[in-house]
Amino acid sequence: MELKQFVDELKARMNVQIESISMDQADPLARTSHLIAFIESYIGDLKQFVIKYKFKDQKEEIEFFKCIKPGFVSQLLFNQRLFRIQLFEAFNDKESKIKFYQKNLNRIQIFLERNMEFYQYVLSNQDHMDGKYFLRINGSRRTFDVDDRFSTFFDIKLCKILCNQWIKEYLLKTAQKLHSDESSNSVLTWTASKTDLVELVYALHVLGVFNKGSADVKQIATHFENVFNVTLGNYYRTFQEIRIRKTGQVNFINQLKEGLLKLITERDS
């Protein structure tokens, strides 16, 4: 089997499982733990394939270690770090969380500064050093934690950079939310059913009304939770229930339409 075909099929299966876990696991710790386990298994499959596979040329090998493998391993590193953060969050107060976030942000900044040259190389999409960075060392020399048949020194470093970038975004966003919660003067609380709000979230998403259509369901749902002081829980599962309910799939949207039309009619009369 060709490398591209194998990777495409692996990614497709992985994406299906990500969606399934997101729908079935509302608890953040349980969700992240499941993600770690199954991503590890997919990386294991990828490793076994590559160890036996003979790359067509150096270009294909560079493509694998620069683009393909980091797409898998960086997700694993991110979820492993995220799990430790979520575990801390579950048992600590707001002040402790903010100090914890800042400590981790400082560590990330130090890591990025130490690897600034390589970081800039990757960000600027350069390729003149790819042969040095993303080709395996000849032979099968292995250390305790690095198998040279499946790794180059710099593909590992690239995975860590990607992971740190995502963790940094998570920490900044979460810290900002904590600060905004402290200073929020919002008096609006969603008092209709959570199912109604989920229906509205998906309707707005499909119409692409936020960020020129680039906002995903999770972003919209999280924003609505913050603005309206509500926790939607497993909104993926709620949407599946909306799809199969027999009493009407868009009850709330229809009520909005009927209410607005009634108001317009009354104002015009």
Phi and psi in degrees as GROMACS dihedral restraints (atoms count N, CA, C in turn):
[ dihedral_restraints ]
;  ai    aj    ak    al  type     phi  dphi    fc
    3     4     5     6     1   -70.4    20    10
    4     5     6     7     1   152.0    20    10
    6     7     8     9     1   -58.5    20    10
    7     8     9    10     1   -46.4    20    10
    9    10    11    12     1   -60.3    20    10
   10    11    12    13     1   -44.6    20    10
   12    13    14    15     1   -62.3    20    10
   13    14    15    16     1   -44.5    20    10
   15    16    17    18     1   -62.2    20    10
   16    17    18    19     1   -45.9    20    10
   18    19    20    21     1   -65.3    20    10
   19    20    21    22     1   -42.3    20    10
   21    22    23    24     1   -61.3    20    10
   22    23    24    25     1   -43.2    20    10
   24    25    26    27     1   -67.6    20    10
   25    26    27    28     1   -37.8    20    10
   27    28    29    30     1   -65.0    20    10
   28    29    30    31     1   -44.6    20    10
   30    31    32    33     1   -62.8    20    10
   31    32    33    34     1   -40.8    20    10
   33    34    35    36     1   -61.5    20    10
   34    35    36    37     1   -45.3    20    10
   36    37    38    39     1   -64.8    20    10
   37    38    39    40     1   -38.8    20    10
   39    40    41    42     1   -65.7    20    10
   40    41    42    43     1   -42.7    20    10
   42    43    44    45     1   -63.9    20    10
   43    44    45    46     1   -38.1    20    10
   45    46    47    48     1   -62.7    20    10
   46    47    48    49     1   -41.1    20    10
   48    49    50    51     1   -72.3    20    10
   49    50    51    52     1   -34.7    20    10
   51    52    53    54     1   -59.5    20    10
   52    53    54    55     1   -46.9    20    10
   54    55    56    57     1   -63.2    20    10
   55    56    57    58     1   -40.1    20    10
   57    58    59    60     1   -64.3    20    10
   58    59    60    61     1   -43.6    20    10
   60    61    62    63     1   -66.1    20    10
   61    62    63    64     1   -39.9    20    10
   63    64    65    66     1   -62.1    20    10
   64    65    66    67     1   -34.3    20    10
   66    67    68    69     1   -77.8    20    10
   67    68    69    70     1   -36.2    20    10
   69    70    71    72     1   -90.1    20    10
   70    71    72    73     1   -23.9    20    10
   72    73    74    75     1  -114.6    20    10
   73    74    75    76     1   101.3    20    10
   75    76    77    78     1   -78.8    20    10
   76    77    78    79     1   -30.7    20    10
   78    79    80    81     1   -72.6    20    10
   79    80    81    82     1   125.4    20    10
   81    82    83    84     1   -58.4    20    10
   82    83    84    85     1   -43.9    20    10
   84    85    86    87     1   -64.5    20    10
   85    86    87    88     1   -43.6    20    10
   87    88    89    90     1   -64.4    20    10
   88    89    90    91     1   -41.6    20    10
   90    91    92    93     1   -62.8    20    10
   91    92    93    94     1   -47.6    20    10
   93    94    95    96     1   -65.6    20    10
   94    95    96    97     1   -38.9    20    10
   96    97    98    99     1   -61.7    20    10
   97    98    99   100     1   -43.4    20    10
   99   100   101   102     1   -65.0    20    10
  100   101   102   103     1   -39.5    20    10
  102   103   104   105     1   -62.1    20    10
  103   104   105   106     1   -42.7    20    10
  105   106   107   108     1   -58.9    20    10
  106   107   108   109     1   -46.9    20    10
  108   109   110   111     1   -62.2    20    10
  109   110   111   112     1   -45.8    20    10
  111   112   113   114     1   -78.8    20    10
  112   113   114   115     1   -30.1    20    10
  114   115   116   117     1   -66.5    20    10
  115   116   117   118     1   -38.9    20    10
  117   118   119   120     1   -57.9    20    10
  118   119   120   121     1   -41.0    20    10
  120   121   122   123     1   -67.4    20    10
  121   122   123   124     1   -37.9    20    10
  123   124   125   126     1   -69.3    20    10
  124   125   126   127     1   -37.6    20    10
  126   127   128   129     1   -64.7    20    10
  127   128   129   130     1   -36.3    20    10
  129   130   131   132     1   -61.1    20    10
  130   131   132   133     1   -42.4    20    10
  132   133   134   135     1   -63.5    20    10
  133   134   135   136     1   -42.1    20    10
  135   136   137   138     1   -63.9    20    10
  136   137   138   139     1   -42.1    20    10
  138   139   140   141     1   -62.2    20    10
  139   140   141   142     1   -47.3    20    10
  141   142   143   144     1   -60.7    20    10
  142   143   144   145     1   -37.0    20    10
  144   145   146   147     1   -67.7    20    10
  145   146   147   148     1   -46.6    20    10
  147   148   149   150     1   -68.9    20    10
  148   149   150   151     1   -36.8    20    10
  150   151   152   153     1   -59.8    20    10
  151   152   153   154     1   -35.9    20    10
  153   154   155   156     1   -89.0    20    10
  154   155   156   157     1   -17.3    20    10
  156   157   158   159     1   -83.7    20    10
  157   158   159   160     1   142.5    20    10
  159   160   161   162     1  -105.7    20    10
  160   161   162   163     1   114.2    20    10
  162   163   164   165     1   -61.8    20    10
  163   164   165   166     1   144.9    20    10
  165   166   167   168     1   -64.1    20    10
  166   167   168   169     1   -40.3    20    10
  168   169   170   171     1  -161.9    20    10
  169   170   171   172     1  -178.9    20    10
  171   172   173   174     1   -66.7    20    10
  172   173   174   175     1   -31.0    20    10
  174   175   176   177     1   -61.1    20    10
  175   176   177   178     1   -43.4    20    10
  177   178   179   180     1   -67.8    20    10
  178   179   180   181     1   -38.1    20    10
  180   181   182   183     1   -65.4    20    10
  181   182   183   184     1   -43.7    20    10
  183   184   185   186     1   -61.2    20    10
  184   185   186   187     1   -43.3    20    10
  186   187   188   189     1   -58.5    20    10
  187   188   189   190     1   -39.5    20    10
  189   190   191   192     1   -66.6    20    10
  190   191   192   193     1   -50.3    20    10
  192   193   194   195     1   -80.1    20    10
  193   194   195   196     1   -17.6    20    10
  195   196   197   198     1   -92.9    20    10
  196   197   198   199     1   -33.4    20    10
  198   199   200   201     1  -120.7    20    10
  199   200   201   202     1   -44.6    20    10
  201   202   203   204     1   -78.9    20    10
  202   203   204   205     1   -58.4    20    10
  204   205   206   207     1   -59.7    20    10
  205   206   207   208     1   -44.7    20    10
  207   208   209   210     1   -57.8    20    10
  208   209   210   211     1   -28.3    20    10
  210   211   212   213     1   -64.0    20    10
  211   212   213   214     1   -28.1    20    10
  213   214   215   216     1   -89.5    20    10
  214   215   216   217     1   -52.6    20    10
  216   217   218   219     1   -68.5    20    10
  217   218   219   220     1   -36.3    20    10
  219   220   221   222     1   -63.3    20    10
  220   221   222   223     1   -34.2    20    10
  222   223   224   225     1   -65.9    20    10
  223   224   225   226     1   -38.8    20    10
  225   226   227   228     1   -64.8    20    10
  226   227   228   229     1   -48.6    20    10
  228   229   230   231     1   -60.4    20    10
  229   230   231   232     1   -40.3    20    10
  231   232   233   234     1   -62.0    20    10
  232   233   234   235     1   -47.6    20    10
  234   235   236   237     1   -69.2    20    10
  235   236   237   238     1   -32.2    20    10
  237   238   239   240     1   -64.8    20    10
  238   239   240   241     1   -43.9    20    10
  240   241   242   243     1   -67.1    20    10
  241   242   243   244     1   -41.4    20    10
  243   244   245   246     1   -62.6    20    10
  244   245   246   247     1   -38.2    20    10
  246   247   248   249     1   -61.1    20    10
  247   248   249   250     1   -43.7    20    10
  249   250   251   252     1   -64.7    20    10
  250   251   252   253     1   -37.5    20    10
  252   253   254   255     1   -66.6    20    10
  253   254   255   256     1   -46.0    20    10
  255   256   257   258     1   -63.5    20    10
  256   257   258   259     1   -34.4    20    10
  258   259   260   261     1   -64.8    20    10
  259   260   261   262     1   -41.7    20    10
  261   262   263   264     1   -64.0    20    10
  262   263   264   265     1   -43.5    20    10
  264   265   266   267     1   -60.8    20    10
  265   266   267   268     1   -34.0    20    10
  267   268   269   270     1   -68.2    20    10
  268   269   270   271     1   -21.1    20    10
  270   271   272   273     1  -124.9    20    10
  271   272   273   274     1    16.3    20    10
  273   274   275   276     1  -133.7    20    10
  274   275   276   277     1   157.7    20    10
  276   277   278   279     1   -83.8    20    10
  277   278   279   280     1   177.0    20    10
  279   280   281   282     1   -61.5    20    10
  280   281   282   283     1   -44.2    20    10
  282   283   284   285     1   -63.0    20    10
  283   284   285   286     1   -42.4    20    10
  285   286   287   288     1   -65.1    20    10
  286   287   288   289     1   -37.9    20    10
  288   289   290   291     1   -62.6    20    10
  289   290   291   292     1   -45.8    20    10
  291   292   293   294     1   -62.0    20    10
  292   293   294   295     1   -41.7    20    10
  294   295   296   297     1   -64.5    20    10
  295   296   297   298     1   -39.4    20    10
  297   298   299   300     1   -63.7    20    10
  298   299   300   301     1   -43.9    20    10
  300   301   302   303     1   -61.3    20    10
  301   302   303   304     1   -45.0    20    10
  303   304   305   306     1   -64.9    20    10
  304   305   306   307     1   -39.0    20    10
  306   307   308   309     1   -61.9    20    10
  307   308   309   310     1   -43.0    20    10
  309   310   311   312     1   -70.2    20    10
  310   311   312   313     1   -36.4    20    10
  312   313   314   315     1   -63.9    20    10
  313   314   315   316     1   -38.1    20    10
  315   316   317   318     1   -63.6    20    10
  316   317   318   319     1   -41.5    20    10
  318   319   320   321     1   -63.9    20    10
  319   320   321   322     1   -40.8    20    10
  321   322   323   324     1   -63.9    20    10
  322   323   324   325     1   -42.2    20    10
  324   325   326   327     1   -62.5    20    10
  325   326   327   328     1   -41.0    20    10
  327   328   329   330     1   -62.9    20    10
  328   329   330   331     1   -42.9    20    10
  330   331   332   333     1   -61.1    20    10
  331   332   333   334     1   -45.2    20    10
  333   334   335   336     1   -66.3    20    10
  334   335   336   337     1   -37.4    20    10
  336   337   338   339     1   -67.3    20    10
  337   338   339   340     1   -37.7    20    10
  339   340   341   342     1   -67.8    20    10
  340   341   342   343     1   -25.8    20    10
  342   343   344   345     1  -115.1    20    10
  343   344   345   346     1    29.7    20    10
  345   346   347   348     1   -60.7    20    10
  346   347   348   349     1   -41.1    20    10
  348   349   350   351     1   -61.0    20    10
  349   350   351   352     1   -47.7    20    10
  351   352   353   354     1   -69.3    20    10
  352   353   354   355     1   -36.4    20    10
  354   355   356   357     1   -60.9    20    10
  355   356   357   358     1   -45.0    20    10
  357   358   359   360     1   -66.8    20    10
  358   359   360   361     1   -35.9    20    10
  360   361   362   363     1   -59.8    20    10
  361   362   363   364     1   -46.6    20    10
  363   364   365   366     1   -67.6    20    10
  364   365   366   367     1   -46.7    20    10
  366   367   368   369     1   -61.9    20    10
  367   368   369   370     1   -34.5    20    10
  369   370   371   372     1   -88.1    20    10
  370   371   372   373     1     5.8    20    10
  372   373   374   375     1    58.1    20    10
  373   374   375   376     1    35.6    20    10
  375   376   377   378     1   -76.6    20    10
  376   377   378   379     1   159.7    20    10
  378   379   380   381     1  -138.9    20    10
  379   380   381   382     1     1.7    20    10
  381   382   383   384     1   -70.9    20    10
  382   383   384   385     1   -16.4    20    10
  384   385   386   387     1  -108.5    20    10
  385   386   387   388     1    10.6    20    10
  387   388   389   390     1   -59.2    20    10
  388   389   390   391     1   -35.6    20    10
  390   391   392   393     1   -62.3    20    10
  391   392   393   394     1   -34.3    20    10
  393   394   395   396     1   -78.3    20    10
  394   395   396   397     1   -39.2    20    10
  396   397   398   399     1   -83.3    20    10
  397   398   399   400     1   -35.5    20    10
  399   400   401   402     1  -126.6    20    10
  400   401   402   403     1    28.4    20    10
  402   403   404   405     1  -115.2    20    10
  403   404   405   406     1   140.4    20    10
  405   406   407   408     1   -70.1    20    10
  406   407   408   409     1   152.3    20    10
  408   409   410   411     1   -71.0    20    10
  409   410   411   412     1   137.6    20    10
  411   412   413   414     1   -60.5    20    10
  412   413   414   415     1   145.7    20    10
  414   415   416   417     1    92.5    20    10
  415   416   417   418     1  -172.1    20    10
  417   418   419   420     1  -126.3    20    10
  418   419   420   421     1    36.8    20    10
  420   421   422   423     1   -64.4    20    10
  421   422   423   424     1   132.6    20    10
  423   424   425   426     1  -132.5    20    10
  424   425   426   427     1   147.5    20    10
  426   427   428   429     1  -109.2    20    10
  427   428   429   430     1  -175.3    20    10
  429   430   431   432     1   -59.1    20    10
  430   431   432   433     1   -42.2    20    10
  432   433   434   435     1  -115.0    20    10
  433   434   435   436     1     0.2    20    10
  435   436   437   438     1  -130.3    20    10
  436   437   438   439     1   124.8    20    10
  438   439   440   441     1  -104.4    20    10
  439   440   441   442     1   111.8    20    10
  441   442   443   444     1   -67.2    20    10
  442   443   444   445     1   -11.7    20    10
  444   445   446   447     1   -74.7    20    10
  445   446   447   448     1   -18.5    20    10
  447   448   449   450     1  -127.5    20    10
  448   449   450   451     1     9.9    20    10
  450   451   452   453     1  -148.3    20    10
  451   452   453   454     1   151.4    20    10
  453   454   455   456     1  -120.4    20    10
  454   455   456   457     1   158.0    20    10
  456   457   458   459     1   -58.9    20    10
  457   458   459   460     1   -37.8    20    10
  459   460   461   462     1   -85.3    20    10
  460   461   462   463     1   -21.8    20    10
  462   463   464   465     1   -68.7    20    10
  463   464   465   466     1   -34.2    20    10
  465   466   467   468     1   -65.7    20    10
  466   467   468   469     1   -41.8    20    10
  468   469   470   471     1   -65.0    20    10
  469   470   471   472     1   -38.8    20    10
  471   472   473   474     1   -63.0    20    10
  472   473   474   475     1   -41.8    20    10
  474   475   476   477     1   -60.1    20    10
  475   476   477   478     1   -40.1    20    10
  477   478   479   480     1   -68.0    20    10
  478   479   480   481     1   -37.6    20    10
  480   481   482   483     1   -64.0    20    10
  481   482   483   484     1   -46.2    20    10
  483   484   485   486     1   -61.2    20    10
  484   485   486   487     1   -44.5    20    10
  486   487   488   489     1   -59.2    20    10
  487   488   489   490     1   -46.9    20    10
  489   490   491   492     1   -63.0    20    10
  490   491   492   493     1   -36.0    20    10
  492   493   494   495     1   -63.3    20    10
  493   494   495   496     1   -44.4    20    10
  495   496   497   498     1   -68.9    20    10
  496   497   498   499     1   -39.6    20    10
  498   499   500   501     1   -65.4    20    10
  499   500   501   502     1   -39.8    20    10
  501   502   503   504     1   -59.9    20    10
  502   503   504   505     1   -44.8    20    10
  504   505   506   507     1   -62.1    20    10
  505   506   507   508     1   -42.1    20    10
  507   508   509   510     1   -62.8    20    10
  508   509   510   511     1   -46.6    20    10
  510   511   512   513     1   -64.1    20    10
  511   512   513   514     1   -43.8    20    10
  513   514   515   516     1   -63.7    20    10
  514   515   516   517     1   -43.9    20    10
  516   517   518   519     1   -65.0    20    10
  517   518   519   520     1   -43.3    20    10
  519   520   521   522     1   -69.2    20    10
  520   521   522   523     1   -40.5    20    10
  522   523   524   525     1   -64.0    20    10
  523   524   525   526     1   -40.4    20    10
  525   526   527   528     1   -62.3    20    10
  526   527   528   529     1   -39.5    20    10
  528   529   530   531     1   -64.1    20    10
  529   530   531   532     1   -41.6    20    10
  531   532   533   534     1   -62.1    20    10
  532   533   534   535     1   -42.1    20    10
  534   535   536   537     1   -66.4    20    10
  535   536   537   538     1   -40.9    20    10
  537   538   539   540     1   -68.7    20    10
  538   539   540   541     1   -32.7    20    10
  540   541   542   543     1   -63.3    20    10
  541   542   543   544     1   -34.6    20    10
  543   544   545   546     1   -69.5    20    10
  544   545   546   547     1   -34.6    20    10
  546   547   548   549     1  -104.3    20    10
  547   548   549   550     1     3.7    20    10
  549   550   551   552     1   -69.2    20    10
  550   551   552   553     1   134.5    20    10
  552   553   554   555     1  -111.2    20    10
  553   554   555   556     1    14.4    20    10
  555   556   557   558     1   -65.9    20    10
  556   557   558   559     1   134.4    20    10
  558   559   560   561     1  -113.1    20    10
  559   560   561   562     1     7.9    20    10
  561   562   563   564     1   -90.3    20    10
  562   563   564   565     1   123.3    20    10
  564   565   566   567     1  -126.5    20    10
  565   566   567   568     1   131.7    20    10
  567   568   569   570     1   -70.4    20    10
  568   569   570   571     1   119.5    20    10
  570   571   572   573     1  -114.9    20    10
  571   572   573   574     1    -2.8    20    10
  573   574   575   576     1   -79.4    20    10
  574   575   576   577     1  -176.4    20    10
  576   577   578   579     1   -73.0    20    10
  577   578   579   580     1   152.9    20    10
  579   580   581   582     1   -65.7    20    10
  580   581   582   583     1   -31.9    20    10
  582   583   584   585     1   -61.8    20    10
  583   584   585   586     1   -39.0    20    10
  585   586   587   588     1   -61.2    20    10
  586   587   588   589     1   -42.2    20    10
  588   589   590   591     1   -68.7    20    10
  589   590   591   592     1   -38.6    20    10
  591   592   593   594     1   -61.6    20    10
  592   593   594   595     1   -41.0    20    10
  594   595   596   597     1   -59.1    20    10
  595   596   597   598     1   -43.6    20    10
  597   598   599   600     1   -66.6    20    10
  598   599   600   601     1   -42.2    20    10
  600   601   602   603     1   -57.6    20    10
  601   602   603   604     1   -47.8    20    10
  603   604   605   606     1   -68.5    20    10
  604   605   606   607     1   -35.1    20    10
  606   607   608   609     1   -64.7    20    10
  607   608   609   610     1   -43.1    20    10
  609   610   611   612     1   -68.5    20    10
  610   611   612   613     1   -35.4    20    10
  612   613   614   615     1   -64.5    20    10
  613   614   615   616     1   -46.8    20    10
  615   616   617   618     1   -67.1    20    10
  616   617   618   619     1   -25.9    20    10
  618   619   620   621     1   -82.7    20    10
  619   620   621   622     1   -12.2    20    10
  621   622   623   624     1    65.2    20    10
  622   623   624   625     1    42.2    20    10
  624   625   626   627     1   -84.8    20    10
  625   626   627   628     1   -10.1    20    10
  627   628   629   630     1  -112.4    20    10
  628   629   630   631     1   136.2    20    10
  630   631   632   633     1    52.2    20    10
  631   632   633   634     1    39.7    20    10
  633   634   635   636     1    57.3    20    10
  634   635   636   637     1    33.9    20    10
  636   637   638   639     1    88.8    20    10
  637   638   639   640     1    -0.8    20    10
  639   640   641   642     1   -86.3    20    10
  640   641   642   643     1   -14.5    20    10
  642   643   644   645     1   -71.4    20    10
  643   644   645   646     1   133.2    20    10
  645   646   647   648     1   -92.0    20    10
  646   647   648   649     1   175.1    20    10
  648   649   650   651     1   -59.6    20    10
  649   650   651   652     1   -41.8    20    10
  651   652   653   654     1   -61.4    20    10
  652   653   654   655     1   -43.3    20    10
  654   655   656   657     1   -62.2    20    10
  655   656   657   658     1   -44.2    20    10
  657   658   659   660     1   -66.5    20    10
  658   659   660   661     1   -46.0    20    10
  660   661   662   663     1   -62.2    20    10
  661   662   663   664     1   -43.1    20    10
  663   664   665   666     1   -63.0    20    10
  664   665   666   667     1   -41.0    20    10
  666   667   668   669     1   -64.2    20    10
  667   668   669   670     1   -43.3    20    10
  669   670   671   672     1   -64.7    20    10
  670   671   672   673     1   -37.2    20    10
  672   673   674   675     1   -60.4    20    10
  673   674   675   676     1   -42.9    20    10
  675   676   677   678     1   -68.7    20    10
  676   677   678   679     1   -43.9    20    10
  678   679   680   681     1   -70.3    20    10
  679   680   681   682     1   -40.0    20    10
  681   682   683   684     1  -105.1    20    10
  682   683   684   685     1    12.9    20    10
  684   685   686   687     1    52.7    20    10
  685   686   687   688     1    51.9    20    10
  687   688   689   690     1  -139.0    20    10
  688   689   690   691     1   149.7    20    10
  690   691   692   693     1  -112.6    20    10
  691   692   693   694     1   116.3    20    10
  693   694   695   696     1   -82.0    20    10
  694   695   696   697     1   -17.2    20    10
  696   697   698   699     1    68.6    20    10
  697   698   699   700     1  -140.6    20    10
  699   700   701   702     1   -82.8    20    10
  700   701   702   703     1    80.8    20    10
  702   703   704   705     1   -71.1    20    10
  703   704   705   706     1   -20.0    20    10
  705   706   707   708     1   -64.0    20    10
  706   707   708   709     1   -45.4    20    10
  708   709   710   711     1   -67.1    20    10
  709   710   711   712     1   -38.8    20    10
  711   712   713   714     1   -59.4    20    10
  712   713   714   715     1   -40.3    20    10
  714   715   716   717     1   -65.0    20    10
  715   716   717   718     1   -38.0    20    10
  717   718   719   720     1   -63.1    20    10
  718   719   720   721     1   -36.9    20    10
  720   721   722   723     1   -67.9    20    10
  721   722   723   724     1   -35.5    20    10
  723   724   725   726     1   -62.8    20    10
  724   725   726   727     1   -41.2    20    10
  726   727   728   729     1   -61.4    20    10
  727   728   729   730     1   -36.5    20    10
  729   730   731   732     1  -102.7    20    10
  730   731   732   733     1    -1.4    20    10
  732   733   734   735     1   -69.1    20    10
  733   734   735   736     1   147.2    20    10
  735   736   737   738     1   -92.0    20    10
  736   737   738   739     1   -13.3    20    10
  738   739   740   741     1   -87.9    20    10
  739   740   741   742     1     7.6    20    10
  741   742   743   744     1   119.5    20    10
  742   743   744   745     1   130.8    20    10
  744   745   746   747     1   -84.0    20    10
  745   746   747   748     1   -22.5    20    10
  747   748   749   750     1  -127.9    20    10
  748   749   750   751     1    51.9    20    10
  750   751   752   753     1   -57.1    20    10
  751   752   753   754     1   -48.1    20    10
  753   754   755   756     1   -67.5    20    10
  754   755   756   757     1   -42.2    20    10
  756   757   758   759     1   -61.2    20    10
  757   758   759   760     1   -40.7    20    10
  759   760   761   762     1   -64.3    20    10
  760   761   762   763     1   -39.5    20    10
  762   763   764   765     1   -63.8    20    10
  763   764   765   766     1   -39.7    20    10
  765   766   767   768     1   -61.1    20    10
  766   767   768   769     1   -45.8    20    10
  768   769   770   771     1   -62.3    20    10
  769   770   771   772     1   -47.2    20    10
  771   772   773   774     1   -64.2    20    10
  772   773   774   775     1   -40.9    20    10
  774   775   776   777     1   -64.5    20    10
  775   776   777   778     1   -43.5    20    10
  777   778   779   780     1   -67.4    20    10
  778   779   780   781     1   -43.2    20    10
  780   781   782   783     1   -62.3    20    10
  781   782   783   784     1   -38.3    20    10
  783   784   785   786     1   -63.4    20    10
  784   785   786   787     1   -42.5    20    10
  786   787   788   789     1   -63.4    20    10
  787   788   789   790     1   -43.8    20    10
  789   790   791   792     1   -61.9    20    10
  790   791   792   793     1   -44.1    20    10
  792   793   794   795     1   -62.0    20    10
  793   794   795   796     1   -43.2    20    10
  795   796   797   798     1   -65.5    20    10
  796   797   798   799     1   -39.1    20    10
  798   799   800   801     1   -70.0    20    10
  799   800   801   802     1   -30.5    20    10
  801   802   803   804     1   -81.9    20    10
  802   803   804   805     1   -18.4    20    10
